[in-house]
Amino acid sequence: MDQVQTLANDKGPLNSHPRPSLALRLLLASGAFALAFGATEIGFRIFSPVKFRQPVARMPDSAWKELLHQPCSIPGLNYELRAGFDKILDGVHVKTNSLGMRDAEPLKKSTPGLIRIASIGDSFAFGLGVEQEDCYSDVLEQLLNARSVDESSIFDVLNFGVSGYTTRDESLQVQQRVMEFEPDLLILCYVFNDPEVEPKQPLHSYYAETQWWQHSHFLRRIAQKKRRRDVVNYGGGDIPRYLHAYPPKWDTVTEGFERIRSAADEAGIEVLLVLPGWLIQQDWTHYRYHALHAQVRGAAEAQGFHVIDMLEPFSEFDPGDLCLARKDPHPNALGHRLIAEAIADYIEQNQDRLF
């Protein structure tokens, strides 16, 4: 009996089996995970498809020439306006010049007395929903040339606005395109969705490169839940507040401001930031973005930008009289004119210093 017990002690329990190797255990775990993930993915595809960040179906190459936008050759920019576009879009005539701007052809640099101003921004600067002559850049050019006491000066305001651009996009545009035109002043229009660098807007999602995880409904649902949680945690459920409180978003704005300031300093010119606000409330007593105005002003002024906050001049009018629709914050013709007048007043008062 003692010999049998000794043998058992030497070789382990009589009924024991060798443990699988680490490699085999990892292989089994990976297989189980793959089966579970596959089953979950199939379940989402069949019973609960996820549209969030769904890969966009692109048009055939032959149809690209019909679009207002096209892929951009500037590193970091996904798209730009197509040159020579001329169509009616949503009831508004949209025409671009030979350089891909919603504007007339720029005056030659050799034009005597030329003062060139570059207007940068997204759909607000582009003039979404209004005719070209009603865009604040066009109105500003008319006002400056009409008010100028120096008959030898000619103001040329170039509209570099592109719908959907973020502050990061605009900073790249300034560095790699706008400065080639040797502007004497930069006007940057800031809108409260400018920190949104995630390609959620239609234009960004159409032209952005699809990430590998976007092909999975399950992973898109995880990303969707994370975003919803972040919007609540950082913005109380409000998208603009979330974009300005969530560091990965807001940091793209401050970094963009730094790049624009660097380009302007190198050229020895000033940056003027225009802040239209968010015109979707019923009346000004319910306006909820005063803190965002202060935050953006502070970040812009820290870079040496002068800020024109439209909150005060806009507050003299009913919000519905300034925007395209109650739930569309884009300014209408009146909103654009008020912006142009505010900029013209500032330039007129500081013309000797600016130019």
C-alpha positions in Angstrom: 0.0 0.0 0.0 2.8 2.4 0.8 4.4 1.6 -2.6 1.1 2.4 -4.4 0.7 5.6 -2.5 4.3 6.6 -3.2 3.8 5.9 -6.9 0.7 8.1 -6.9 2.5 10.9 -5.1 5.3 10.8 -7.7 3.0 10.8 -10.7 0.1 12.9 -9.4 -3.5 11.8 -8.9 -4.3 8.6 -10.7 -7.3 10.2 -12.6 -5.6 13.5 -13.6 -5.1 14.6 -17.3 -2.3 16.9 -18.6 -3.3 20.6 -18.8 -3.6 22.0 -22.4 -0.6 24.1 -23.4 -0.8 27.9 -23.3 -0.9 28.1 -27.1 -3.8 25.7 -27.3 -5.7 27.6 -24.6 -5.2 30.8 -26.5 -6.3 29.2 -29.7 -9.5 27.8 -28.1 -10.3 31.2 -26.5 -9.7 33.0 -29.8 -12.0 30.5 -31.5 -14.7 31.0 -28.9 -14.4 34.8 -29.2 -14.6 34.6 -33.0 -17.7 32.5 -32.9 -19.3 34.8 -30.3 -18.4 37.9 -32.3 -19.6 36.4 -35.6 -22.9 35.4 -34.0 -23.4 38.9 -32.6 -22.5 40.5 -35.9 -24.9 38.3 -37.8 -27.6 39.1 -35.2 -27.1 42.9 -35.6 -27.1 42.6 -39.4 -30.4 40.6 -39.5 -32.3 42.1 -36.6 -30.9 45.5 -35.7 -28.7 47.0 -38.5 -26.6 50.0 -37.3 -26.5 53.1 -39.5 -24.1 55.0 -37.3 -20.9 55.6 -39.2 -22.0 53.2 -41.9 -19.6 53.1 -44.9 -20.9 55.4 -47.6 -21.6 54.1 -51.1 -19.7 56.2 -53.5 -20.8 57.3 -57.0 -19.1 55.9 -60.0 -16.2 57.9 -61.3 -18.2 59.1 -64.3 -20.6 60.9 -62.0 -18.0 62.8 -59.8 -17.9 65.7 -62.3 -21.5 66.4 -61.5 -20.8 67.1 -57.8 -20.0 70.5 -56.3 -17.1 68.9 -54.3 -14.2 66.8 -55.3 -11.3 65.0 -53.6 -8.6 67.4 -52.4 -4.9 67.1 -53.2 -3.9 69.0 -50.0 -2.7 66.6 -47.4 -5.2 66.3 -44.5 -8.1 67.8 -46.5 -10.6 65.2 -47.9 -12.4 67.5 -50.3 -12.7 70.9 -51.9 -15.0 72.9 -54.2 -14.9 71.9 -57.9 -13.7 74.6 -60.2 -16.1 75.8 -62.9 -19.3 74.5 -61.2 -22.5 76.2 -62.3 -25.8 74.8 -61.2 -29.0 75.5 -59.2 -28.8 73.6 -55.9 -31.9 73.6 -53.7 -33.2 76.7 -55.5 -30.0 78.7 -55.2 -27.5 79.5 -58.0 -24.1 78.1 -57.1 -21.2 79.0 -59.3 -17.5 78.6 -58.7 -14.6 80.3 -60.4 -11.6 78.7 -62.1 -9.9 78.3 -58.7 -12.7 76.5 -57.0 -14.2 79.4 -55.0 -17.8 80.6 -54.8 -16.7 83.9 -56.0 -15.7 86.0 -59.1 -12.2 85.6 -60.4 -9.6 87.3 -58.1 -8.2 90.5 -59.2 -4.6 90.3 -60.4 -2.0 90.9 -57.7 -0.6 93.7 -59.9 -3.8 95.7 -59.6 -3.0 99.2 -58.3 -4.2 99.8 -54.8 -5.3 96.2 -54.3 -6.3 95.2 -50.7 -7.0 91.5 -50.6 -9.1 90.0 -47.8 -9.5 86.2 -47.4 -12.7 84.9 -45.9 -12.4 81.3 -44.5 -15.0 79.1 -43.0 -17.6 76.4 -43.5 -21.1 76.6 -45.0 -21.8 79.9 -43.2 -18.9 81.5 -45.1 -19.8 79.6 -48.3 -23.3 81.1 -48.1 -25.4 77.9 -48.0 -29.0 78.8 -48.9 -28.4 82.3 -50.1 -27.4 83.7 -53.5 -23.8 84.6 -54.1 -24.4 88.3 -54.0 -26.0 87.9 -50.6 -22.9 86.1 -49.0 -21.3 88.3 -46.4 -18.0 88.2 -48.3 -19.6 89.7 -51.4 -21.6 92.3 -49.4 -18.4 93.2 -47.4 -16.5 93.8 -50.7 -19.3 96.1 -51.9 -19.4 98.0 -48.6 -15.7 98.5 -48.3 -15.3 99.8 -51.9 -18.3 102.1 -51.4 -17.1 103.5 -48.1 -13.4 103.8 -48.9 -12.3 107.5 -48.8 -9.1 106.5 -50.7 -10.1 106.2 -54.3 -6.9 104.5 -55.1 -7.7 101.5 -52.9 -9.6 98.5 -54.3 -10.9 95.8 -51.9 -11.1 92.2 -53.2 -12.7 89.8 -50.7 -12.1 86.2 -51.6 -14.6 83.6 -50.5 -12.7 80.4 -49.4 -15.7 79.0 -47.6 -16.4 75.3 -48.0 -19.4 73.5 -46.5 -18.5 71.1 -43.7 -15.0 72.4 -43.1 -13.8 72.3 -39.4 -11.3 74.6 -37.8 -8.7 71.9 -38.4 -9.6 71.9 -42.1 -9.6 75.6 -42.3 -6.1 75.9 -40.8 -4.7 73.4 -43.4 -6.5 75.4 -46.1 -4.9 78.7 -44.8 -1.4 77.2 -44.6 -1.4 75.4 -47.9 -3.7 77.4 -50.2 -5.0 80.7 -48.9 -1.6 82.3 -48.2 -0.6 81.8 -51.8 -2.9 84.7 -52.6 -1.0 87.0 -50.3 -4.0 88.4 -48.4 -3.8 91.5 -46.3 -6.3 90.3 -43.8 -7.8 86.9 -42.8 -11.4 86.6 -41.7 -12.2 83.3 -40.0 -15.9 82.5 -39.5 -16.3 80.2 -36.4 -19.4 78.0 -36.0 -20.2 75.8 -33.0 -19.9 72.6 -34.9 -16.3 73.4 -36.0 -14.7 71.0 -33.4 -16.5 68.0 -35.1 -13.6 66.3 -36.8 -15.3 62.9 -36.7 -16.7 62.3 -40.2 -20.3 62.4 -39.2 -21.4 65.3 -41.5 -22.5 64.0 -45.0 -19.6 65.6 -46.9 -17.0 64.4 -44.5 -18.4 60.9 -44.4 -18.6 60.8 -48.2 -15.0 61.8 -48.8 -13.3 60.3 -45.7 -11.5 57.1 -45.9 -13.5 54.2 -44.4 -12.0 52.7 -41.3 -11.8 49.0 -40.9 -14.1 48.9 -37.9 -16.9 50.7 -39.8 -17.6 47.5 -41.7 -18.9 45.9 -38.5 -22.4 46.6 -37.3 -21.4 45.4 -33.8 -18.4 47.7 -33.6 -20.4 50.6 -34.9 -23.0 50.1 -32.2 -20.2 50.2 -29.6 -18.9 53.5 -31.1 -22.4 54.9 -31.2 -23.0 54.1 -27.5 -19.7 55.7 -26.6 -20.5 58.8 -28.4 -24.0 59.0 -26.9 -22.4 58.6 -23.4 -19.8 61.3 -24.1 -22.4 63.7 -25.4 -24.3 63.2 -22.1 -21.3 63.3 -19.8 -19.5 66.3 -21.4 -22.4 68.2 -22.9 -25.5 67.3 -20.9 -27.0 65.9 -24.1 -26.2 69.0 -26.1 -24.0 68.5 -29.1 -22.3 72.0 -29.3 -21.6 71.9 -25.6 -20.1 68.4 -25.9 -17.9 69.5 -28.8 -16.4 72.3 -26.7 -16.0 70.3 -23.5 -14.6 67.0 -24.9 -10.9 67.5 -25.0 -10.2 65.5 -28.2 -12.6 67.7 -30.1 -11.9 71.1 -28.6 -8.1 70.6 -28.8 -8.5 70.5 -32.6 -9.8 74.1 -32.5 -7.0 75.5 -30.3 -4.4 73.7 -32.5 -6.1 75.0 -35.6 -6.0 78.6 -34.2 -2.3 78.2 -33.5 -1.6 77.1 -37.1 -3.6 80.0 -38.5 -1.9 82.5 -36.2 1.5 81.1 -37.2 0.7 81.5 -40.9 -0.7 85.1 -40.3 2.4 86.1 -38.2 4.7 84.9 -41.0 2.8 87.1 -43.5 2.6 90.0 -41.0 -1.2 90.2 -41.2 -4.1 90.2 -38.7 -6.8 87.5 -38.1 -10.3 88.6 -37.5 -12.6 85.9 -36.1 -16.4 86.3 -36.7 -18.7 84.4 -34.3 -22.3 84.2 -35.6 -23.5 81.9 -32.9 -26.3 79.3 -33.2 -29.6 80.7 -34.4 -32.1 77.9 -33.6 -33.9 79.2 -30.5 -37.3 80.7 -30.4 -36.1 83.9 -28.8 -32.9 85.3 -27.2 -34.1 84.8 -23.6 -33.7 81.0 -24.2 -30.3 81.3 -25.9 -28.0 78.7 -24.2 -24.6 79.2 -25.7 -23.3 82.3 -23.9 -20.5 80.2 -22.3 -19.4 78.9 -25.7 -19.1 82.4 -27.0 -16.9 83.3 -24.1 -14.8 80.1 -24.5 -14.2 80.7 -28.2 -13.5 84.4 -27.7 -10.9 83.5 -25.0 -9.1 81.0 -27.2 -9.1 83.3 -30.2 -7.9 86.3 -28.3 -5.2 84.2 -26.7 -3.8 83.8 -30.2 -4.0 87.6 -30.9 -7.2 87.4 -33.0 -9.7 90.2 -32.9 -13.2 88.8 -32.4 -16.4 90.2 -33.7 -19.2 88.5 -31.7 -22.5 88.8 -33.6 -24.5 88.1 -30.4 -25.1 91.7 -29.7 -26.0 93.0 -33.2 -28.1 89.9 -33.9 -30.0 90.3 -30.6 -31.7 93.4 -32.0 -33.7 91.0 -34.3 -35.9 88.0 -33.8 -33.7 84.9 -34.4 -36.2 83.7 -37.0 -35.6 86.8 -39.0 -31.9 86.0 -39.3 -31.7 82.3 -40.3 -32.9 80.2 -43.1 -35.4 78.3 -40.9 -36.2 77.8 -37.2 -34.1 74.6 -37.0 -31.5 75.8 -39.5 -28.9 78.1 -38.0 -27.4 79.2 -41.3 -27.9 83.0 -41.7 -30.2 84.3 -44.4 -29.5 87.3 -46.5 -30.2 89.7 -43.6 -27.9 87.7 -41.3 -25.2 87.9 -43.9 -25.6 91.6 -44.3 -25.4 92.2 -40.6 -22.2 90.2 -40.5 -20.7 92.2 -43.4 -21.7 95.5 -41.8 -20.0 94.5 -38.5 -16.8 93.5 -40.3 -16.9 96.7 -42.5 -17.3 98.9 -39.5 -14.2 97.3 -37.8 -12.1 97.6 -40.9 -13.1 101.1 -41.6 -12.2 102.1 -38.0 -8.8 100.3 -38.2 -7.9 100.6 -41.9 -4.7 102.6 -41.3 -3.4 100.0 -38.9 -4.6 96.9 -40.8 -3.3 97.9 -44.2 
